[in-house]
Amino acid sequence: MRRKRTLLLYALLSAFALSAWSQDAADSEAVRPSGVSGPIRKAKAVTARDTDTDDADAESKSARKTKSSKSSHASSHRKRAKAKQDTQDTIPAPTEFTPEGIPKTTAASVIVVDANSGKILYEKNADQTRPAASTQKLLTALIVAESGFLDRPVTVQPTDTMADPVKLNIKAGDTYQRIDLLRALLVKSPNDVARCLARDNAGSIEAFAEVMNRRAQQLGAVHSHFVNPNGLPVPGQYSSARDLSLIARAAYANQTIRSIVCLPQLVFRYANGRTRELENTNKLLRRVPYCNGMKTGYTDAAGKCLIASGTRPGRDVIVVVLGDSSSRVWRDASALLSWGLLM
């Protein structure tokens, strides 16, 4: 009887989530850097092609200069393919359940924890060491946030910009407030911003990695080792779903980070005055009303990774999904989040 009630509650919550699936993120006010005023353009729709990549700046102008007939044909083909992908990406497939009523997932490692008590609600290969990709930027952000003085200026150095492929394209010599860089880091996940904040905090990337490992040990994440602040592949860098859940709980308890990871979008102002709207790489913020943030990640070695948090009255839950596929990561994470909130 208890299982039936749980499944019924899960079905109701899922139905509620689906009713809000296509809700536009523009209904939430974007955060602006200091001094930026005026209207904000509406955020573009998110598709399955959106990951941690920075698509607009990667396009080459010369690549778009082709014969008009071929260009029109290619453009039409891309639009049809995009429309098809949008449809596939916004209609979730049914979730399968174990006999115990737990959502089945295709991820390599999974853990679901109570964000307040730390109680483990479900785990699968939670101690398997794996690349964490950009999810480890939560630890980078936590260290920066805990260090304080977020209104202090940071001047970009040439070494900060050496962080392909995903960049915000901040320029050496430009100056920003730490808080604006921290927001960009957690919303759009640029690797150059991660390097800039790390170098500003500890003096060098190597010194910041030592700080990361020391803070991870303090949190009980003893089966992790970090070499850089952004999660780009490098030998000897790894974590686990359990360790990342410990880091995520500390980040969730930090009010500065908590206020940022929930943002569907924000406006970033470059040092030259140009502004750009950044959409959060976490699609669940626009898909399920009970999701309130955390961090995405992807590399070829790590697969699709997601740390997602959710809340309802009396319950806060964090889900860590590592090594999943593009077609399943959002469904797996949202199903586990719904299930965890109803436990």
VODO-461065 format. One record per residue: x negated, y, z of N, C-alpha, C in turn; residue in one letter. Coordinates in steps of 0.05 Angstrom, whole numbers, padded with zeros to 5 digits, always signed. Example, Ala and Ser with C-alpha at 12.3 -4.5 7.8 and 13.67 -1.06 7.14 Angstrom:
// residues 2
-00264-00114+00156-00246-00090+00156-00264-00066+00156A;-00257-00045+00142-00273-00021+00143-00258+00001+00157S;
//
This chain:
// residues 343
-00017-00024+00000+00000+00000+00000-00017+00025+00000M;-00039+00024+00016-00057+00048+00017-00070+00053-00010R;-00078+00031-00024-00090+00033-00050-00070+00046-00070R;-00045+00037-00068-00025+00048-00086-00021+00078-00082K;-00020+00086-00056-00017+00114-00050-00041+00130-00060R;-00065+00119-00057-00089+00132-00067-00088+00136-00097T;-00081+00115-00111-00079+00116-00140-00058+00136-00149L;-00036+00137-00134-00014+00156-00141-00024+00185-00138L;-00038+00190-00115-00049+00216-00110-00070+00224-00132L;-00086+00204-00139-00106+00209-00160-00092+00216-00186Y;-00071+00201-00193-00056+00207-00218-00045+00235-00218A;-00034+00243-00195-00022+00270-00193-00043+00292-00196L;-00066+00287-00183-00088+00307-00184-00099+00308-00212L;-00101+00285-00225-00111+00284-00253-00092+00299-00272S;-00066+00295-00267-00046+00308-00284-00048+00338-00280A;-00052+00347-00255-00055+00375-00250-00080+00386-00264F;-00102+00370-00264-00126+00379-00277-00123+00381-00307A;-00108+00362-00319-00104+00362-00348-00087+00386-00356L;-00069+00394-00338-00052+00417-00345-00068+00442-00347S;-00091+00442-00332-00108+00466-00332-00132+00463-00350A;-00133+00440-00365-00157+00433-00380-00166+00455-00399W;-00147+00468-00412-00154+00488-00433-00152+00516-00423S;-00151+00520-00397-00149+00547-00385-00174+00562-00392Q;-00171+00587-00402-00193+00603-00411-00209+00614-00388D;-00235+00611-00389-00252+00621-00367-00252+00652-00365A;-00242+00665-00386-00242+00694-00386-00223+00705-00365A;-00205+00688-00354-00188+00698-00333-00203+00705-00308D;-00227+00693-00305-00244+00700-00282-00262+00722-00290S;-00266+00741-00272-00283+00764-00279-00312+00756-00279E;-00326+00764-00300-00355+00758-00302-00370+00776-00284A;-00393+00766-00274-00410+00782-00257-00429+00797-00275V;-00432+00822-00269-00450+00840-00285-00474+00847-00269R;-00497+00851-00282-00520+00862-00268-00516+00891-00261P;-00532+00901-00243-00528+00928-00234-00529+00948-00257S;-00509+00966-00257-00509+00988-00277-00495+00981-00302G;-00485+00957-00306-00471+00950-00331-00441+00955-00327V;-00430+00970-00346-00401+00976-00344-00389+00972-00372S;-00363+00975-00373-00349+00972-00399-00337+00944-00402G;-00322+00940-00423-00309+00914-00427-00328+00892-00433P;-00320+00868-00425-00336+00844-00431-00322+00828-00452I;-00337+00820-00473-00324+00805-00494-00315+00778-00483R;-00294+00767-00494-00284+00741-00486-00304+00719-00491K;-00307+00701-00472-00325+00679-00475-00316+00660-00497A;-00335+00651-00513-00327+00632-00534-00320+00605-00523K;-00304+00591-00538-00296+00564-00529-00320+00546-00528A;-00320+00528-00508-00342+00509-00505-00336+00484-00519V;-00355+00473-00534-00352+00448-00549-00371+00427-00539T;-00368+00403-00550-00386+00382-00542-00415+00387-00549A;-00420+00405-00567-00447+00411-00575-00462+00428-00554R;-00447+00440-00536-00459+00457-00515-00472+00439-00494D;-00498+00442-00490-00511+00428-00468-00526+00450-00453T;-00551+00445-00447-00568+00466-00434-00581+00483-00456D;-00574+00479-00481-00588+00493-00503-00578+00521-00507T;-00595+00537-00519-00589+00565-00524-00586+00568-00554D;-00561+00564-00564-00557+00560-00593-00561+00585-00609D;-00550+00608-00600-00550+00632-00617-00578+00642-00624A;-00596+00642-00605-00623+00652-00610-00640+00633-00626D;-00631+00608-00629-00647+00588-00643-00642+00589-00673A;-00621+00602-00682-00615+00603-00710-00634+00621-00725E;-00642+00612-00748-00660+00628-00765-00644+00644-00786S;-00650+00669-00788-00636+00685-00808-00641+00675-00836K;-00665+00667-00841-00671+00658-00868-00656+00632-00875S;-00650+00616-00855-00636+00591-00860-00607+00596-00869A;-00597+00620-00862-00569+00626-00868-00567+00639-00896R;-00590+00645-00908-00590+00659-00934-00592+00638-00957K;-00569+00627-00965-00568+00607-00986-00548+00617-01007T;-00545+00602-01029-00526+00610-01049-00498+00610-01037K;-00482+00629-01046-00455+00633-01034-00438+00608-01036S;-00438+00594-01058-00421+00571-01061-00429+00549-01042S;-00455+00543-01041-00465+00522-01023-00460+00530-00994K;-00464+00556-00988-00461+00566-00961-00431+00563-00952S;-00413+00570-00970-00385+00568-00964-00377+00539-00959S;-00387+00522-00976-00380+00493-00973-00391+00482-00947H;-00416+00489-00941-00428+00479-00916-00413+00491-00891A;-00406+00517-00893-00392+00529-00871-00365+00516-00867S;-00351+00510-00888-00325+00497-00886-00328+00469-00874S;-00348+00455-00882-00353+00428-00871-00359+00430-00842H;-00376+00450-00833-00382+00452-00805-00358+00459-00789R;-00340+00477-00800-00316+00484-00785-00298+00460-00781K;-00295+00443-00802-00278+00419-00799-00290+00400-00778R;-00317+00397-00780-00330+00379-00761-00327+00389-00732A;-00330+00416-00729-00328+00428-00703-00300+00426-00692K;-00280+00430-00709-00252+00428-00700-00246+00399-00691A;-00257+00380-00706-00253+00352-00698-00266+00346-00672K;-00291+00356-00668-00305+00351-00643-00292+00365-00620Q;-00282+00389-00624-00267+00403-00603-00244+00387-00594D;-00229+00375-00612-00206+00359-00605-00214+00335-00589T;-00236+00321-00598-00245+00298-00583-00255+00306-00556Q;-00267+00329-00554-00280+00337-00529-00260+00347-00508D;-00236+00356-00517-00217+00366-00498-00195+00347-00490T;-00195+00323-00502-00175+00302-00496-00190+00279-00482I;-00188+00277-00456-00203+00256-00442-00191+00228-00447P;-00208+00208-00450-00199+00181-00452-00191+00171-00425A;-00173+00151-00423-00165+00141-00397-00188+00131-00381P;-00188+00135-00355-00209+00126-00338-00201+00098-00327T;-00221+00080-00328-00217+00053-00317-00226+00053-00288E;-00214+00034-00273-00219+00033-00244-00228+00005-00236F;-00244+00004-00214-00251-00022-00202-00227-00032-00186T;-00227-00057-00178-00205-00067-00161-00201-00051-00135P;-00222-00036-00127-00219-00019-00103-00209+00008-00109E;-00203+00013-00135-00192+00039-00142-00213+00061-00147G;-00238+00053-00151-00260+00072-00156-00263+00075-00186I;-00265+00099-00197-00269+00102-00225-00295+00088-00235P;-00293+00074-00257-00316+00062-00269-00332+00083-00285K;-00358+00081-00285-00375+00100-00300-00396+00085-00316T;-00406+00099-00336-00427+00088-00353-00454+00099-00345T;-00456+00117-00326-00480+00130-00317-00499+00109-00305A;-00525+00114-00307-00545+00097-00295-00545+00098-00264A;-00542+00122-00254-00542+00126-00225-00520+00146-00217S;-00507+00140-00195-00484+00156-00186-00484+00157-00156V;-00476+00179-00145-00469+00180-00116-00448+00202-00112I;-00430+00196-00093-00409+00215-00085-00411+00219-00055V;-00414+00244-00046-00418+00249-00018-00399+00271-00008V;-00392+00270+00017-00378+00291+00030-00398+00314+00034D;-00392+00337+00023-00411+00360+00023-00416+00370+00051A;-00397+00367+00069-00399+00377+00096-00413+00358+00116N;-00404+00333+00116-00414+00313+00134-00437+00297+00124S;-00440+00296+00097-00461+00280+00085-00453+00250+00082G;-00429+00244+00090-00420+00216+00088-00419+00207+00059K;-00430+00183+00054-00431+00173+00027-00404+00159+00021I;-00390+00168+00001-00364+00157-00006-00367+00134-00027L;-00387+00137-00044-00392+00116-00065-00420+00120-00076Y;-00433+00098-00083-00459+00100-00096-00464+00077-00115E;-00480+00082-00135-00488+00062-00154-00517+00068-00163K;-00535+00050-00156-00564+00054-00162-00573+00082-00153N;-00564+00089-00129-00570+00116-00119-00599+00121-00113A;-00615+00100-00108-00643+00104-00102-00661+00098-00125D;-00650+00094-00149-00666+00089-00173-00680+00116-00180Q;-00706+00116-00182-00720+00140-00189-00718+00145-00219T;-00711+00170-00226-00705+00177-00254-00713+00206-00258R;-00717+00214-00283-00720+00243-00289-00694+00258-00282P;-00697+00281-00271-00674+00297-00262-00666+00319-00281A;-00684+00324-00301-00679+00346-00320-00672+00372-00305A;-00654+00388-00316-00650+00414-00304-00634+00414-00278S;-00624+00391-00269-00611+00390-00243-00630+00398-00221T;-00656+00394-00225-00675+00401-00204-00678+00431-00201Q;-00667+00446-00220-00667+00476-00217-00650+00484-00192K;-00633+00466-00182-00620+00473-00157-00640+00476-00135L;-00661+00460-00134-00681+00463-00114-00697+00488-00118L;-00703+00494-00143-00717+00519-00149-00701+00543-00139T;-00675+00543-00145-00657+00564-00137-00655+00566-00107A;-00653+00543-00094-00651+00543-00065-00675+00556-00052L;-00699+00549-00061-00723+00561-00050-00724+00591-00054I;-00716+00600-00078-00716+00629-00083-00695+00643-00066V;-00672+00631-00063-00650+00643-00047-00658+00644-00018A;-00670+00623-00008-00678+00622+00020-00701+00641+00026E;-00717+00648+00006-00739+00667+00010-00730+00695+00014S;-00706+00701+00004-00694+00728+00009-00705+00749-00009G;-00699+00775-00001-00708+00798-00016-00700+00797-00045F;-00675+00789-00050-00666+00785-00077-00662+00810-00093L;-00663+00833-00080-00661+00858-00095-00688+00868-00103D;-00710+00854-00097-00737+00862-00104-00741+00858-00134R;-00758+00875-00146-00763+00872-00175-00783+00850-00181P;-00780+00838-00204-00799+00817-00214-00808+00826-00241V;-00834+00828-00245-00845+00835-00272-00853+00809-00286T;-00843+00805-00310-00849+00781-00325-00878+00781-00334V;-00891+00758-00331-00918+00754-00340-00919+00736-00365Q;-00940+00738-00381-00941+00722-00406-00937+00692-00401P;-00948+00682-00379-00945+00653-00373-00916+00645-00368T;-00900+00664-00359-00872+00657-00353-00857+00650-00379D;-00865+00661-00401-00850+00657-00426-00857+00631-00440T;-00876+00616-00430-00885+00591-00443-00868+00568-00434M;-00843+00567-00444-00825+00547-00433-00804+00539-00454A;-00812+00531-00477-00792+00521-00497-00779+00495-00486D;-00755+00487-00496-00741+00500-00518-00720+00519-00510P;-00710+00517-00485-00687+00534-00477-00697+00558-00462V;-00693+00582-00474-00704+00606-00462-00683+00628-00463K;-00686+00647-00445-00670+00671-00446-00685+00693-00461L;-00710+00687-00468-00727+00706-00483-00732+00732-00468N;-00738+00729-00442-00748+00752-00428-00777+00757-00437I;-00785+00783-00437-00810+00790-00449-00830+00798-00427K;-00856+00791-00432-00877+00799-00414-00878+00829-00410A;-00880+00838-00385-00880+00866-00379-00853+00877-00371G;-00831+00863-00378-00805+00871-00370-00800+00866-00340D;-00783+00882-00328-00778+00879-00299-00748+00875-00294T;-00742+00856-00276-00715+00849-00269-00713+00846-00239Y;-00688+00847-00229-00684+00840-00201-00683+00810-00198Q;-00693+00800-00176-00692+00771-00171-00664+00760-00173R;-00645+00774-00162-00617+00764-00162-00606+00760-00190I;-00613+00778-00208-00604+00775-00236-00616+00751-00250D;-00642+00746-00244-00655+00723-00256-00644+00697-00243L;-00638+00698-00218-00627+00674-00204-00600+00667-00215L;-00584+00687-00221-00557+00682-00232-00560+00670-00260R;-00578+00681-00276-00582+00670-00303-00592+00641-00302A;-00609+00635-00283-00620+00608-00280-00598+00588-00275L;-00580+00594-00257-00560+00575-00248-00536+00573-00268L;-00532+00594-00283-00509+00594-00302-00517+00583-00329V;-00539+00593-00341-00547+00585-00368-00571+00566-00369K;-00586+00564-00347-00608+00545-00345-00632+00551-00362S;-00641+00576-00366-00665+00581-00383-00691+00573-00369P;-00709+00560-00384-00733+00550-00372-00753+00572-00367N;-00753+00593-00383-00771+00616-00378-00764+00630-00352D;-00739+00632-00347-00730+00645-00322-00739+00629-00298V;-00737+00602-00300-00746+00585-00278-00776+00589-00272A;-00792+00591-00293-00821+00595-00290-00826+00622-00278R;-00811+00643-00286-00815+00670-00276-00810+00671-00246C;-00787+00659-00238-00780+00659-00209-00800+00643-00193L;-00809+00621-00204-00828+00603-00189-00854+00617-00185A;-00865+00629-00207-00890+00643-00205-00889+00667-00186R;-00866+00681-00187-00862+00704-00170-00861+00695-00140D;-00850+00672-00136-00846+00662-00108-00873+00652-00096N;-00888+00636-00112-00911+00623-00100-00937+00630-00112A;-00937+00646-00133-00962+00654-00145-00970+00639-00170G;-00960+00614-00172-00966+00598-00196-00946+00575-00197S;-00943+00562-00220-00926+00539-00223-00935+00516-00205I;-00961+00512-00204-00972+00491-00187-00966+00495-00158E;-00970+00520-00149-00965+00526-00121-00935+00523-00114A;-00918+00530-00133-00889+00528-00129-00881+00499-00127F;-00893+00481-00144-00887+00453-00143-00893+00442-00115A;-00914+00451-00102-00920+00443-00075-00898+00452-00056E;-00888+00476-00060-00866+00486-00043-00841+00468-00048V;-00836+00461-00073-00813+00444-00079-00815+00417-00065M;-00838+00405-00066-00841+00379-00054-00839+00380-00023N;-00850+00402-00012-00848+00405+00017-00819+00410+00026R;-00804+00426+00011-00776+00431+00018-00759+00406+00014R;-00765+00390-00007-00751+00366-00011-00755+00346+00012A;-00780+00344+00021-00786+00327+00044-00770+00335+00069Q;-00768+00362+00073-00753+00372+00096-00724+00365+00095Q;-00713+00363+00071-00685+00356+00067-00680+00326+00068L;-00701+00310+00069-00698+00281+00069-00700+00269+00042G;-00706+00285+00021-00709+00275-00006-00737+00264-00009A;-00743+00241+00003-00770+00231+00005-00778+00214-00019V;-00760+00208-00037-00766+00192-00060-00766+00209-00086H;-00774+00234-00083-00776+00252-00106-00804+00264-00107S;-00811+00272-00131-00836+00287-00135-00832+00307-00158H;-00838+00332-00152-00833+00353-00172-00859+00365-00181F;-00862+00371-00207-00886+00382-00218-00881+00410-00230V;-00857+00415-00238-00850+00442-00249-00822+00450-00239N;-00815+00476-00243-00790+00486-00232-00766+00483-00249P;-00770+00473-00274-00748+00472-00293-00738+00445-00302N;-00753+00424-00295-00744+00397-00302-00753+00387-00329G;-00769+00403-00344-00780+00393-00369-00797+00368-00365L;-00796+00349-00383-00810+00323-00379-00840+00327-00375P;-00850+00313-00354-00879+00313-00348-00884+00289-00331V;-00907+00275-00336-00913+00251-00320-00913+00257-00290P;-00903+00239-00274-00903+00241-00245-00881+00258-00234G;-00861+00266-00250-00839+00281-00239-00814+00263-00240Q;-00801+00261-00217-00777+00243-00215-00761+00250-00190Y;-00737+00240-00190-00720+00243-00166-00700+00219-00167S;-00679+00221-00151-00658+00201-00151-00632+00214-00145S;-00610+00199-00150-00584+00210-00144-00581+00217-00114A;-00591+00200-00097-00589+00205-00068-00605+00230-00060R;-00629+00232-00070-00645+00255-00063-00632+00281-00074D;-00622+00280-00098-00610+00304-00110-00584+00311-00095L;-00571+00292-00084-00547+00298-00068-00554+00313-00042S;-00578+00306-00031-00587+00320-00007-00595+00349-00014L;-00608+00352-00036-00614+00379-00045-00589+00395-00052I;-00570+00382-00065-00545+00395-00072-00529+00404-00047A;-00529+00387-00026-00515+00395-00002-00527+00420+00010R;-00553+00422+00011-00566+00446+00021-00560+00470+00004A;-00560+00466-00022-00553+00488-00040-00524+00497-00037A;-00506+00477-00033-00478+00482-00030-00473+00499-00004Y;-00489+00494+00016-00486+00509+00042-00498+00537+00040A;-00513+00543+00019-00525+00569+00016-00505+00588+00002N;-00497+00609+00015-00476+00626+00005-00483+00640-00021Q;-00509+00647-00024-00517+00660-00049-00514+00642-00072T;-00524+00617-00070-00521+00598-00091-00492+00591-00096I;-00477+00587-00075-00449+00580-00077-00434+00601-00092R;-00441+00626-00089-00427+00648-00103-00434+00650-00133S;-00456+00637-00141-00465+00638-00168-00456+00614-00185I;-00459+00590-00173-00453+00565-00189-00424+00563-00197V;-00407+00578-00184-00378+00577-00191-00371+00595-00214C;-00390+00611-00224-00383+00631-00245-00381+00618-00272L;-00358+00621-00285-00355+00611-00313-00373+00625-00333P;-00379+00651-00327-00396+00666-00344-00407+00691-00329Q;-00428+00703-00340-00437+00728-00328-00450+00744-00350L;-00453+00770-00345-00466+00788-00365-00494+00793-00355V;-00513+00787-00373-00542+00792-00367-00551+00816-00382F;-00564+00834-00368-00575+00858-00381-00605+00856-00384R;-00615+00856-00408-00644+00856-00413-00656+00883-00405Y;-00683+00882-00402-00697+00906-00394-00694+00929-00414A;-00689+00923-00439-00685+00944-00459-00657+00955-00461N;-00639+00945-00443-00612+00955-00442-00592+00937-00456G;-00601+00919-00473-00583+00901-00487-00570+00882-00468R;-00544+00877-00472-00530+00858-00454-00521+00833-00470T;-00519+00812-00455-00511+00787-00467-00494+00771-00448R;-00471+00761-00457-00455+00744-00439-00465+00715-00440E;-00469+00704-00417-00479+00676-00414-00456+00659-00404L;-00450+00637-00418-00430+00618-00408-00443+00597-00392E;-00430+00589-00371-00440+00567-00353-00441+00541-00369N;-00463+00527-00366-00466+00501-00380-00449+00479-00368T;-00438+00484-00344-00421+00465-00331-00392+00467-00341N;-00384+00450-00359-00358+00451-00371-00335+00446-00351K;-00341+00431-00330-00320+00425-00311-00308+00449-00298L;-00323+00471-00297-00312+00496-00286-00288+00506-00302L;-00287+00499-00328-00265+00508-00345-00245+00486-00349R;-00251+00462-00339-00233+00439-00345-00216+00430-00321R;-00228+00431-00297-00213+00422-00274-00213+00444-00253V;-00190+00450-00242-00188+00473-00224-00201+00469-00197P;-00206+00444-00190-00218+00440-00163-00248+00439-00165Y;-00261+00440-00188-00290+00442-00190-00299+00470-00184C;-00319+00472-00167-00329+00499-00159-00359+00502-00164N;-00370+00485-00182-00397+00491-00191-00417+00468-00190G;-00442+00476-00188-00467+00462-00186-00482+00462-00213M;-00495+00441-00223-00516+00444-00243-00516+00421-00263K;-00521+00428-00289-00523+00409-00310-00553+00403-00316T;-00558+00382-00332-00585+00376-00340-00585+00356-00363G;-00605+00359-00381-00608+00340-00403-00636+00341-00415Y;-00647+00317-00418-00671+00312-00435-00667+00285-00447T;-00683+00278-00467-00681+00252-00479-00686+00230-00458D;-00706+00235-00441-00714+00215-00421-00693+00213-00399A;-00681+00235-00391-00662+00235-00368-00634+00228-00377A;-00627+00233-00402-00599+00230-00410-00583+00253-00400G;-00557+00251-00402-00539+00272-00392-00537+00269-00362K;-00542+00292-00348-00541+00292-00319-00523+00315-00310C;-00510+00311-00287-00492+00331-00277-00489+00328-00247L;-00493+00350-00233-00486+00352-00205-00461+00370-00204I;-00439+00360-00194-00414+00375-00194-00403+00375-00165A;-00393+00398-00158-00380+00401-00131-00350+00408-00135S;-00335+00400-00116-00306+00406-00117-00295+00409-00089G;-00272+00423-00087-00261+00428-00061-00230+00427-00062T;-00219+00419-00041-00190+00422-00035-00188+00426-00005R;-00165+00435+00005-00163+00441+00034-00172+00417+00051P;-00192+00422+00067-00202+00401+00085-00223+00383+00074G;-00231+00386+00049-00250+00368+00037-00267+00382+00016R;-00294+00378+00018-00313+00387-00002-00330+00363-00010D;-00332+00359-00036-00346+00335-00047-00367+00343-00067V;-00389+00328-00067-00410+00332-00087-00414+00305-00102I;-00415+00307-00128-00419+00283-00145-00445+00287-00160V;-00462+00267-00160-00487+00267-00176-00485+00244-00197V;-00487+00251-00222-00486+00232-00244-00512+00235-00261V;-00527+00214-00262-00553+00214-00277-00553+00193-00299L;-00566+00199-00321-00569+00180-00342-00543+00172-00356G;-00526+00191-00361-00501+00185-00374-00502+00193-00404D;-00481+00188-00418-00480+00196-00447-00464+00221-00450S;-00467+00234-00474-00453+00259-00479-00423+00255-00480S;-00414+00231-00488-00386+00227-00490-00372+00219-00464S;-00389+00213-00443-00377+00204-00418-00383+00221-00394R;-00404+00237-00395-00413+00250-00370-00391+00268-00358V;-00377+00283-00374-00356+00301-00362-00333+00284-00351W;-00325+00264-00366-00303+00247-00356-00311+00232-00331R;-00335+00221-00330-00344+00206-00307-00345+00224-00282D;-00357+00248-00286-00360+00266-00263-00333+00276-00253A;-00315+00283-00271-00289+00294-00262-00273+00272-00249S;-00275+00247-00259-00260+00225-00247-00270+00219-00219A;-00296+00219-00215-00308+00215-00189-00302+00238-00170L;-00302+00262-00180-00295+00285-00164-00266+00284-00154L;-00248+00277-00172-00220+00274-00165-00216+00252-00144S;-00229+00230-00149-00227+00207-00130-00238+00215-00103W;-00262+00228-00102-00274+00235-00077-00257+00254-00061G;-00244+00273-00074-00228+00292-00060-00202+00280-00049L;-00195+00257-00058-00171+00244-00048-00176+00221-00029L;-00202+00216-00023-00209+00195-00005-00199+00201+00024M;
//
